Structure formats: structure tokens, C-alpha cells
Amino acid sequence: MNIASKSEPTGSAKPKAKRNKPSGASKLFVLDTNVLMHDPMCLFRFEEHDIFLPMIVLEELDGHKKGMTEVARNARQTSRSLDALAGSNGADIGVGLQLAATGHREAKGKLFFQTQTLNYTLPASLPQGKADNQILGVVDALRQQYAPREVVLVSKDINMRVKARALGLATDDYQNDKTLDDGDLLYAGSMALPADFWATHGQTVESWQQGAHTFYRITGPIVPNLLVNQFVFFESPGEPSLYARVTEIRGKTAVFKTLKDYNHLKNAVWGVTTRNREQNFAMNLLMDPEVDFVTLTGTAGSGKTLMALAAGLTQVLDDRRYTEIIVTRATVSVGEDIGFLPGTEEEKMGPWMGALDDNLEVLGKTDTNAGEWGRAATSELIRSRIKIKSMNFMRGRTFLTKYVIIDEAQNLTPKQMKTLITRAGPGTKIVCMGNLAQIDTPYLTEGSSGLTFAVDKFKGWPHGGHITLARGERSRLADFASEVL
């Protein structure tokens, strides 16, 4: 397409821009295929800037549209969006499609397609028939045609971006899928109160007893930094310690509620006692019937799966709060895939559930007085109340009064996370667990993981809670390996 012969691809903010003139500070973004397949809504997330799609990108989209994978579904959704744009009233592909025409107010630029051959020259070492190299050629041609306007290649492929920079082309990763720019900014779920807390707030604190818990009403400069269901703690020599959860925030006032101490043997959950402060915080969330959604992050061996299972078994078998435990996880291999697995859905998921089996073995040994036959009977009862499900068959289901554990949630995309959480029916509790340092899915990072997305979106919700488990409790070998390897 010779865009210059009709209209410069410019944002709607400059409707009277002259031909071949750069439209102010707006850029022309050339999208790689993997961006469209990663986020079908990316077309509408470049604000006032324009978008250009090379013809080879449309060809690659067509090649990925078949199948039931997430990539195939995204490719089909992208194709439907492009069809809706091209078919809207008054649409003229030659002068660009107005992205705001579909009702996306944040999209103020235009979408352009390549409709004719563009002249470019690439190094002979780059095979001309490869799709990535054709896209690089299109970016190079547009850069020369529209100089000094900035033409930027957007790609999720690191090697593609490296090649672009080697050729002197402007390139960038797709940033709009990232919940956080830095994983260190993730909400931790707990906060240490300042050392002068009692000195500055002691005179204004109102306290009262209700059952086994003490409540504190706090006012002061610390309140704007708090969120509902956030844990607060105060530890200082010579001062009374405080471990509490924020239950209410109204204006400049917050209410703290002291915690149940699951470190003590008398409060053991299915024979399990917590070993550190963060584990105690997590167990308070897992055992609270008013908390419907819990997210747990932390290093390997920090107790995520063991605590979630212990809390689930207690509430299913002892309290009868839920009817059964449903366990699922993202089936992403760490190394080489071993191929298809035989058997039923549950049998196919068996090899992925090694962590579940290991923890059930630990929980089966907590009752030391039951004897061998008693432990065997308990083990059979436990397994009868635990169902292992594949994520591939979750769409359309509704879970009623179930305790759902989503393991390895760091490997989920935000869209997959939404699909799983929206399966919850009345009386269901969902626990998402993962280690953001162990993401095995291509194109996902700490900032764009579905687990990060869920933690950030649910923080402060009265029926949700999050805790980052800081210490491993598996063994001294595992703890040392986590630190030095």
C-alpha cells in the first residue's frame, strides 16, 4: 500500500495533517504476529498512535486460527476484530480504519494494512522468505518513507527485537499486558507497623474484646496506606507485639482484628501448625469462611500447598463447609515433554500432581495414634473427597460449595485466570498458589502473569486476601539452594 498517495497514517487528533507530514508526537507501531496472538485487544491499547499490519502478519494469523489452544482462540478473536473494523460503516482501508469507531475510547489512532509491495533491502544473511525478516523489511521501508516520524516494531519475540536493533530499527516489547513493571512492586499482603507506632497512636487507640479476638480502632497518618484484609504486625523489644488484620477502613479510621495463633499446637489444622509469621497470616485467610479468594506466593518449600490442603481437608471433612476439594494446575513442562499420557482425565493429570501426593503423604502421617489401618482408611477417605481436574475442560463449569486449589498459577495468563475464577458458584472458595520466580510459559513474565494480575486486582476486596510467604520451611538444603543457586 502506498499510504503516501492518499493519507499519512495519523491519529484522529490531527485530522487536517498534510500528506507525508509526521503527525506531531504520535508514532506508527508495526505489530508482530505474536502480539496479536498474545492479546487480541492490543489493537485498541496504543492510545493516539497508529498501527500498521504487514500482510505476512495476517497470513500468520490465518495459519494459527485452527485448534482449541489459547493461541488459536486469540487468533480467531483478532480476526473477528479486524473484520468488524473493516466492515464498519464508512470504513476505507486505503486511508486507514478509525479504531475509535468500535467504541474503544482510549484508541484514537488509525489502523493501516499493507496492500502493496514495499521496497526494502535487508542483509543477505537474513533469509528473505522467513516471516520475521519480511516484517523487519516492512519496518525498514516505513521508517524511510515516513522519516522523521518514529516507526516502532512491537514484538514479544526477544530475538526479533535483537535483530531489529542490529538493523538500526526502533523496537519495543508489548507493555500493556503487564500489571506491574517490576515484580518487586507486587502487593505483599502484610506490612510492618513503624517502630514508634504505640508512641504516636497509643493515646488515640480504641480497643474492645469480641469473643477470642481483640479489636483496635486506629486513626492517624498510617490509615491511607492500609487495605482491607491486609495484615499488620508490630515487633519490638520491650513493647507488646501485635499481629492483626485490617477488617474495616472508613475515611481516616481503620479497624484491626487480632489473629488466631496457628503456631500453637492446640490450633493445629489437620495436624499442621504454622512455623513463621507469614504462614500464620496465610492460615488465617485459608480458614476464614468470609474470605472467598486467597492468593499465596512464595519460594519453593514455603508451605503453600501443604497449608492449602490441610485447611481444605479440615473444612471439607471436619467442618463440612465445602463438599469436596478440586485441584487443578497449569500443565507446563519444566524440561522436554514426555508425550501423550494414557488413561482418564484424572489419570492423565496424575503425573502433574506429584506435589499433591507428597503433601497428602505428609498429612496422612499427622495422626500418630490412628495406627496403620486407621491411617489407610483415612487416606482412602481423603482421596475420595479430592478431585483432580484439567484446566482444558473448565470453560462453562460452575462449582458449588467447593474448595478449589489452583496450583502453579504463575504459568496462567490473565485471561486463563479470569476463566478459572469465574467458575466459582455460591459457597465456593478458590486458592491460587505459585512462585513467580518459576514461570515456564513463553511470553509471560512476573509483571504479566495471571497470578500477578489476580493479586493486584483483588487487593483491598473484603472477601479476598493475599500473602507472600517469605521463608522456606522444607529443609535446610532446600533453603540454602534457593538462596545461592
LOTI-293672 format. One line per 4 residues: their letters; for each residue x negated, y, z of C-alpha. Coordinates in Angstrom, 1 decimal. Layout:
% residues N
A> X,Y,Z; ... $
END
This chain:
% residues 485
MNIA> 0.0,0.0,0.0; -1.3,3.4,-0.9; 0.0,5.3,2.1; -1.6,8.5,0.9 $
SKSE> 0.6,8.6,-2.2; 3.7,9.0,0.0; 3.2,9.9,3.6; 0.4,9.8,6.2 $
PTGS> 1.4,7.3,8.9; 2.1,9.8,11.6; 4.2,9.9,14.8; 7.6,11.4,14.7 $
AKPK> 6.3,14.3,16.8; 4.7,15.7,13.6; 7.4,15.4,11.0; 6.0,18.2,8.9 $
AKRN> 2.4,16.9,8.7; 0.9,17.4,5.3; -0.2,14.5,3.2; -3.5,12.9,4.1 $
KPSG> -3.9,15.1,7.2; -4.5,13.4,10.6; -1.5,13.9,12.9; -3.2,15.6,15.9 $
ASKL> -4.4,13.2,18.6; -2.2,10.2,17.5; -4.1,7.1,16.4; -3.5,4.4,13.9 $
FVLD> -3.6,0.9,15.5; -4.2,-2.2,13.4; -2.8,-5.2,15.3; -4.4,-8.6,15.2 $
TNVL> -2.0,-11.6,14.9; -2.8,-12.8,18.4; -1.5,-9.6,20.0; 1.9,-10.1,18.4 $
MHDP> 2.0,-13.8,19.5; 0.9,-12.8,23.0; 3.5,-10.1,23.4; 6.4,-9.8,20.9 $
MCLF> 7.4,-6.4,22.3; 3.9,-4.9,21.7; 5.2,-3.1,18.6; 7.1,-0.7,21.0 $
RFEE> 4.3,-0.1,23.5; 2.0,2.3,21.7; 3.9,5.5,22.6; 3.4,8.2,19.9 $
HDIF> 0.8,6.3,18.0; 1.3,4.5,14.6; 0.9,0.8,13.9; -0.4,-0.9,10.8 $
LPMI> 0.2,-4.6,10.0; -2.1,-6.2,7.3; -0.3,-8.7,5.1; -2.5,-11.5,6.3 $
VLEE> -1.1,-10.9,9.8; 2.4,-11.6,8.5; 1.1,-14.7,6.8; -0.4,-16.0,10.0 $
LDGH> 2.8,-15.3,11.9; 4.7,-17.4,9.4; 2.2,-20.2,9.9; 2.8,-20.3,13.7 $
KKGM> 6.6,-20.0,13.8; 7.4,-23.7,13.9; 7.4,-25.6,17.2; 8.6,-25.3,20.8 $
TEVA> 5.5,-23.7,22.3; 5.3,-20.3,23.8; 3.3,-19.1,20.9; 5.8,-20.3,18.4 $
RNAR> 8.7,-18.7,20.2; 6.8,-15.4,20.4; 6.0,-15.6,16.6; 9.7,-16.1,15.9 $
QTSR> 10.8,-13.2,18.2; 8.2,-10.9,16.5; 9.6,-11.9,13.1; 13.1,-11.0,14.2 $
SLDA> 12.0,-7.6,15.5; 10.2,-6.9,12.2; 13.4,-8.0,10.3; 15.6,-5.7,12.4 $
LAGS> 13.2,-2.7,11.8; 13.1,-3.3,8.1; 16.8,-3.8,7.8; 17.9,-0.7,9.8 $
NGAD> 19.9,2.0,8.1; 17.7,4.3,6.1; 14.6,2.3,6.5; 11.9,3.0,3.9 $
IGVG> 8.9,0.7,4.2; 6.9,3.0,1.9; 7.0,5.9,4.3; 6.9,3.9,7.5 $
LQLA> 9.5,2.5,9.8; 10.5,4.6,12.8; 10.0,2.4,15.8; 12.3,4.5,18.0 $
ATGH> 15.2,3.6,15.7; 15.7,0.3,17.6; 16.4,2.2,20.9; 12.9,1.9,22.4 $
REAK> 12.5,5.5,23.7; 8.8,5.1,24.6; 8.0,4.2,20.9; 7.7,7.4,19.0 $
GKLF> 5.3,6.4,16.2; 5.8,4.5,12.9; 5.2,1.0,11.7; 3.4,0.6,8.3 $
FQTQ> 2.8,-2.6,6.3; 0.1,-3.3,3.8; 1.8,-3.6,0.4; -1.2,-3.5,-1.9 $
TLNY> -4.8,-4.4,-2.0; -7.2,-2.1,-0.1; -10.8,-1.7,-1.3; -13.4,-2.6,1.3 $
TLPA> -16.9,-4.1,1.4; -18.0,-6.5,4.2; -21.4,-8.1,4.7; -21.9,-11.2,2.5 $
SLPQ> -22.4,-13.3,5.7; -18.7,-12.9,6.5; -16.6,-15.4,4.5; -14.0,-13.3,2.6 $
GKAD> -11.3,-15.9,2.8; -11.1,-16.0,6.6; -8.1,-14.2,8.1; -10.1,-12.4,10.8 $
NQIL> -12.5,-11.0,8.2; -9.7,-9.8,6.0; -8.2,-7.9,8.9; -11.7,-6.3,9.6 $
GVVD> -11.8,-5.3,5.9; -8.4,-3.6,6.2; -9.5,-1.7,9.3; -12.7,-0.6,7.4 $
ALRQ> -10.6,0.6,4.4; -8.2,2.5,6.6; -11.0,4.2,8.5; -12.5,5.5,5.3 $
QYAP> -9.1,6.5,3.9; -7.9,8.4,6.9; -11.1,9.9,8.3; -11.3,11.8,10.7 $
REVV> -8.2,10.2,12.2; -9.1,7.4,14.6; -8.2,3.9,13.3; -8.4,1.2,16.1 $
LVSK> -8.3,-2.6,15.8; -6.3,-4.1,18.7; -7.1,-7.8,19.3; -7.1,-10.3,22.2 $
DINM> -9.9,-12.2,20.5; -13.2,-11.3,22.1; -15.3,-12.5,19.1; -13.1,-10.4,16.8 $
RVKA> -13.8,-7.3,18.8; -17.6,-8.0,18.9; -17.7,-8.4,15.1; -15.7,-5.2,14.7 $
RALG> -18.1,-3.2,16.9; -21.0,-4.7,15.0; -19.5,-3.3,11.8; -19.0,0.1,13.4 $
LATD> -15.3,-0.2,13.8; -13.3,1.1,16.8; -11.6,-1.7,18.6; -9.9,-2.4,21.9 $
DYQN> -8.2,-5.2,23.9; -4.4,-5.1,24.3; -4.0,-3.4,27.6; -0.2,-3.1,28.0 $
DKTL> 0.2,-6.7,29.2; -1.9,-6.0,32.3; -0.2,-5.4,35.6; -3.4,-4.3,37.1 $
DDGD> -6.7,-3.0,35.7; -8.7,-4.7,38.4; -7.8,-7.8,40.3; -9.2,-6.3,43.5 $
LLYA> -6.3,-3.9,43.5; -3.8,-6.7,44.0; -1.4,-6.3,46.9; -2.8,-8.4,49.8 $
GSMA> 0.4,-8.7,51.8; -1.4,-7.7,55.1; -3.1,-4.6,56.5; -5.3,-3.9,59.5 $
LPAD> -4.0,-1.1,61.6; -6.5,1.7,62.3; -8.7,1.5,65.4; -7.0,4.5,67.0 $
FWAT> -3.5,3.1,66.4; -2.4,2.8,70.0; -4.1,6.1,70.9; -2.2,8.0,68.2 $
HGQT> 1.1,6.1,68.2; 1.3,4.7,71.8; 3.3,7.7,73.2; 5.9,7.5,70.4 $
VESW> 6.4,3.7,70.0; 9.8,2.4,71.0; 9.9,-1.3,71.8; 12.6,-3.9,72.7 $
QQGA> 13.0,-7.6,73.1; 15.3,-9.8,71.0; 15.0,-13.5,71.5; 11.4,-14.7,71.3 $
HTFY> 10.4,-11.6,69.3; 9.4,-8.1,70.3; 10.3,-5.2,68.0; 8.4,-1.9,67.7 $
RITG> 9.7,1.3,66.1; 6.8,3.3,64.7; 6.7,6.9,63.4; 3.6,8.7,62.0 $
PIVP> 1.3,9.0,59.0; 0.9,5.3,58.6; 4.5,4.6,57.6; 4.3,5.8,53.9 $
NLLV> 1.5,3.2,53.4; 3.7,0.3,54.5; 6.0,-2.0,52.6; 8.9,-4.3,53.9 $
NQFV> 7.6,-7.8,54.7; 4.0,-6.6,54.8; 2.1,-8.0,57.8; 0.1,-5.7,60.1 $
FFES> -2.4,-6.6,62.7; -4.5,-4.8,65.3; -7.6,-6.5,66.8; -9.9,-4.5,69.1 $
PGEP> -11.9,-5.5,72.2; -10.2,-4.2,75.4; -7.0,-3.4,73.6; -3.8,-5.6,73.3 $
SLYA> -3.7,-7.4,70.0; -0.7,-7.0,67.7; 0.4,-9.4,64.9; 3.7,-8.3,63.3 $
RVTE> 5.7,-8.0,60.1; 7.4,-4.9,58.8; 11.1,-5.6,58.8; 12.5,-2.1,58.0 $
IRGK> 11.4,1.2,56.6; 13.7,4.2,56.9; 12.3,7.6,55.9; 9.3,8.2,58.3 $
TAVF> 10.2,5.3,60.6; 9.2,1.7,60.4; 10.1,-1.4,62.5; 7.6,-4.1,63.3 $
KTLK> 8.6,-7.6,64.4; 6.1,-9.8,66.2; 5.4,-13.2,64.7; 5.9,-16.8,65.7 $
DYNH> 2.5,-18.3,66.6; 2.0,-21.3,64.3; -1.6,-21.6,65.6; -0.2,-23.2,68.7 $
LKNA> 0.4,-27.0,68.7; 3.9,-26.6,70.2; 4.9,-24.7,67.0; 3.3,-27.3,64.6 $
VWGV> 5.1,-27.6,61.2; 5.3,-31.3,60.3; 2.2,-31.9,62.4; 0.3,-29.0,60.8 $
TTRN> -1.0,-26.0,62.8; -2.4,-22.9,61.1; -6.1,-22.2,61.6; -6.5,-18.5,60.9 $
REQN> -4.6,-15.2,60.8; -3.6,-15.3,57.2; -2.4,-18.9,57.4; -0.1,-17.9,60.3 $
FAMN> 1.2,-15.0,58.2; 2.0,-17.3,55.3; 3.7,-19.9,57.6; 6.0,-17.2,59.0 $
LLMD> 7.1,-16.4,55.4; 7.5,-20.1,54.4; 9.6,-20.9,57.5; 11.8,-17.8,57.3 $
PEVD> 15.2,-18.6,55.7; 15.7,-14.9,54.8; 12.7,-15.0,52.5; 13.7,-16.4,49.2 $
FVTL> 10.4,-15.9,47.2; 6.9,-16.4,48.6; 3.6,-16.0,46.7; 0.3,-17.3,48.0 $
TGTA> -3.1,-16.6,46.5; -6.5,-17.6,47.8; -9.6,-19.6,47.2; -9.7,-23.4,46.9 $
GSGK> -9.1,-25.1,50.2; -7.4,-22.2,51.9; -4.3,-24.3,52.7; -1.8,-23.1,50.1 $
TLMA> -0.4,-26.5,49.0; -0.6,-28.2,52.5; 1.3,-25.4,54.2; 4.0,-25.1,51.4 $
LAAG> 4.6,-28.9,51.6; 4.7,-29.0,55.4; 7.2,-26.1,55.5; 9.2,-27.7,52.8 $
LTQV> 9.4,-31.2,54.4; 10.4,-29.7,57.8; 13.2,-27.6,56.2; 14.4,-30.5,54.0 $
LDDR> 14.2,-33.4,56.3; 14.5,-31.9,59.8; 16.4,-28.6,59.4; 18.5,-29.8,56.4 $
RYTE> 18.2,-26.3,55.0; 17.4,-27.5,51.5; 18.4,-30.7,49.8; 15.1,-31.6,48.1 $
IIVT> 11.6,-30.3,47.1; 10.9,-29.7,43.5; 7.3,-29.4,42.5; 6.0,-28.2,39.1 $
RATV> 2.8,-26.7,37.7; 1.2,-25.4,34.5; -0.4,-28.4,32.7; -3.6,-26.8,31.6 $
SVGE> -6.7,-29.0,31.5; -10.0,-27.9,33.1; -12.1,-29.9,30.6; -11.4,-31.9,27.5 $
DIGF> -7.8,-33.1,27.1; -7.3,-36.9,27.6; -4.4,-37.0,25.1; -0.8,-38.0,25.5 $
LPGT> 0.4,-39.7,28.7; 2.8,-42.6,28.8; 6.0,-43.0,30.8; 8.9,-40.9,32.1 $
EEEK> 8.7,-37.2,32.8; 7.7,-37.8,36.4; 5.1,-40.4,35.3; 3.6,-38.0,32.8 $
MGPW> 3.3,-35.3,35.5; 1.6,-37.8,37.9; -2.0,-37.1,36.8; -1.4,-33.4,37.2 $
MGAL> -0.2,-33.8,40.7; -3.3,-35.1,42.4; -3.3,-32.1,44.8; 0.3,-33.1,45.8 $
DDNL> -0.7,-36.7,46.5; -3.8,-35.6,48.5; -1.7,-33.4,50.7; 1.1,-35.9,51.2 $
EVLG> -1.6,-38.3,52.4; -2.7,-35.8,55.0; 0.9,-35.1,56.1; 1.6,-38.8,56.3 $
KTDT> -1.1,-39.2,58.9; 0.1,-36.4,61.2; 2.4,-38.6,63.2; -0.2,-40.7,65.0 $
NAGE> 2.4,-42.5,67.2; 4.6,-43.9,64.4; 2.5,-47.0,63.7; 1.7,-48.4,60.3 $
WGRA> 5.3,-49.5,59.5; 6.7,-46.2,60.7; 4.2,-44.2,58.6; 5.1,-46.3,55.5 $
ATSE> 8.8,-45.7,56.0; 8.2,-42.0,56.5; 6.1,-41.9,53.3; 8.9,-43.5,51.3 $
LIRS> 11.4,-41.1,52.7; 9.2,-38.1,51.9; 8.7,-39.3,48.3; 12.4,-39.8,47.8 $
RIKI> 13.0,-36.1,48.6; 10.3,-34.8,46.3; 11.0,-34.4,42.6; 8.2,-33.6,40.1 $
KSMN> 9.3,-31.7,37.1; 7.7,-30.4,33.9; 7.9,-26.7,33.1; 8.7,-27.6,29.5 $
FMRG> 12.3,-28.6,30.5; 13.1,-25.8,32.9; 14.9,-23.5,30.5; 18.7,-23.4,31.2 $
RTFL> 18.5,-25.2,34.5; 19.9,-23.9,37.8; 18.5,-25.1,41.2; 21.0,-25.1,44.1 $
TKYV> 19.7,-25.2,47.7; 16.3,-26.5,46.5; 12.8,-25.8,47.8; 10.7,-25.1,44.6 $
IIDE> 6.9,-25.2,44.6; 5.2,-23.7,41.6; 1.5,-24.8,41.7; -1.4,-23.3,39.7 $
AQNL> 0.8,-20.3,38.9; -2.2,-18.3,37.9; -2.0,-20.0,34.5; 1.5,-18.8,33.7 $
TPKQ> 2.3,-15.8,31.6; 4.7,-13.1,32.9; 7.4,-14.4,30.6; 7.0,-18.0,31.8 $
MKTL> 7.0,-16.8,35.4; 10.3,-15.0,34.8; 11.8,-18.1,33.2; 11.0,-20.2,36.3 $
ITRA> 12.0,-17.7,38.9; 15.4,-17.0,37.3; 16.2,-20.8,37.6; 17.0,-20.1,41.3 $
GPGT> 20.6,-20.6,42.4; 22.2,-19.8,45.8; 20.2,-21.1,48.8; 17.0,-21.8,46.8 $
KIVC> 13.5,-20.8,48.0; 10.6,-20.5,45.5; 7.0,-20.7,46.5; 4.4,-19.7,43.9 $
MGNL> 0.7,-20.6,44.6; -2.5,-20.1,42.7; -6.1,-19.0,42.7; -6.7,-16.0,40.3 $
AQID> -10.4,-16.9,40.1; -9.4,-20.2,38.3; -7.4,-19.1,35.3; -7.8,-21.7,32.5 $
TPYL> -5.3,-20.3,29.9; -6.7,-18.4,26.9; -5.9,-14.7,26.8; -4.9,-14.5,30.4 $
TEGS> -6.9,-12.5,33.0; -6.5,-11.6,36.6; -4.7,-8.4,35.6; -2.3,-10.1,33.1 $
SGLT> -1.5,-13.4,34.9; 2.1,-14.1,35.6; 1.2,-14.6,39.3; -0.3,-11.1,39.5 $
FAVD> 2.9,-9.9,37.7; 5.2,-11.5,40.3; 3.1,-10.3,43.3; 3.2,-6.7,42.1 $
KFKG> 6.9,-6.7,41.1; 8.2,-8.3,44.3; 6.2,-6.4,46.8; 8.4,-4.5,49.2 $
WPHG> 11.5,-6.6,48.4; 13.3,-7.5,51.7; 13.6,-11.2,50.6; 10.2,-11.7,49.2 $
GHIT> 6.7,-11.8,50.7; 3.0,-12.3,49.7; -0.2,-13.3,51.5; -3.7,-13.5,50.2 $
LARG> -5.4,-16.3,52.1; -9.0,-15.1,52.8; -10.7,-18.2,54.2; -11.1,-21.7,53.0 $
ERSR> -10.4,-24.4,55.6; -11.1,-27.5,53.5; -14.7,-28.3,54.7; -18.0,-26.5,55.3 $
LADF> -19.2,-27.9,52.0; -16.3,-26.5,50.0; -16.5,-23.2,51.8; -20.2,-22.8,51.0 $
ASEV> -19.7,-23.9,47.4; -17.0,-21.2,47.0; -19.4,-18.6,48.2; -22.6,-19.5,46.3 $
L> -21.5,-21.2,43.1 $
END
